[in-house]
Amino acid sequence: MPALLHILIEPGPESSLCDSARTLPARPGVIAFEKGDTSTVLLAATGNLRRFALTRLGEPDGVTPAKREDLSPVTARLRARVVGASFEGDALYLEEARTRLPEAYRATLDTRKAWCLHLDPEASPPVWRRVDLVGACARGQQLSPGALFGPIREHDSASRLGEHLDDLFDLCRTPKELEAAPHGRACAYKEMGRCDAPCDGSASMDVYRERVRDAARFISTPVSLSLSAVERRMERAAIEQDYELASALNERARRIRKGAGPATSWTTSLDRFAVLGAFPSTRRAWARLFICTARHIDTFADVRGDLTRSQADELLSACAARARSLLDREPAALRPDEAERLGLLSHALFHPPRAAGGMISLDPMSDASALGTLVRRAAKVRDESESPDTPPDTLRAELGPGAGA
């Protein structure tokens, strides 16, 4: 993430704080109003640093009415930083609010959930459960990214994904009975032939755990790849005239498609989750790149908007290498601050800002042409092949599945 607020505004020998605040750029950014003892009066992300500061110091610009309390009597100095886009501003605000204004910070977290499924084949019992990572880590739960699958858009979507796994892999629908294995009581799914009942000892727990591992591998794999694998098997079965197997595989493909959707378009194992964000930079016609994992939101580089294909190839490889170094760094359980960053990132993925830019996947790695398109959009540089009226759907199609808007 960017360094902390580095612009310092103080009264001069012959000027007031308001006079000094007029030197602030009229640009988006994050600003803190501090007392003489350096405690924070107000922290805000705003679209115009100068106008916001003057309005809150009791000198509105004549366009923006001063509807709130004049903070000039209690403000000794201002600290600020210019940002290029709302995503960068939100991330910087989160880092600053954690130490400056803990109460406001906790209120922010209420709207920044990070929904995931927890699925550990070695757990007892090995069943999925829906988890809000931000809340769970704040309560001190020790959760390893390797057993977490997300992000998922909201809690209902997480539950539906778990039920989809139950359906595809015939996982246990009655965790309490499975916990009692091999002395549990089998449910109706055993009679339907949809469960081999490890709960009552009819099947070994080792066999069941392997099915859970299959489910974990499935949820870590893009739906398109899973479908392709099933369809290839279905074609081979048809060629070999094994119509019963072909019909079963066709039904499995149907069930896979049924469970796919935007709410889980970014979902994978969190120990390999990595995306590249490109948003407007503070420099005109440049884009700012962010490497994001389940633990990190790191500023990577500012790049020109007119990337060539070879430059995009080289840049994408460098971004992927950086993401791998971040993923390999810490195998430990997620810390609360890391889960909170994932909550902000999840919100940006599933509720993308209207501003230029967006995100693409780094695992599996996107095509360099998708990066070029994303950088042009972020830098607001139009490709010669694009019409000025290119519709958003066309741009999204060029970026490919799972790309942020």
Secondary structure by P-SEA (a helix, b strand, c coil): ccccccbbbbbcccccccccccccccccbbbbbbccccccccccccccaaaaaaaaacccccccccccccccccccbbbbbbbccaaaaaaaaaaaaccccaaaaaaaaccccbbbbbbbcccccbbbbbbaaaaaaaacccccccccccccccaaaaaaaaaaaaaaccccccaaaaaacccbbbccccccccccccccccccaaaaaaaaaaaaaaaaccaaaaaaaaaaaaaaaaaacaaaaaaaaaaaaaaaaaacccccccccccccbbbbbbcccccccbbbbbbbccccccccbbbbccccaaaaaaaaaaaaaaaaaaaacccccccaaaaaaaaaaaaaaacccccccccccccccccaaaaaaaaaaaaccccccccccccaaaaaaaacccccc
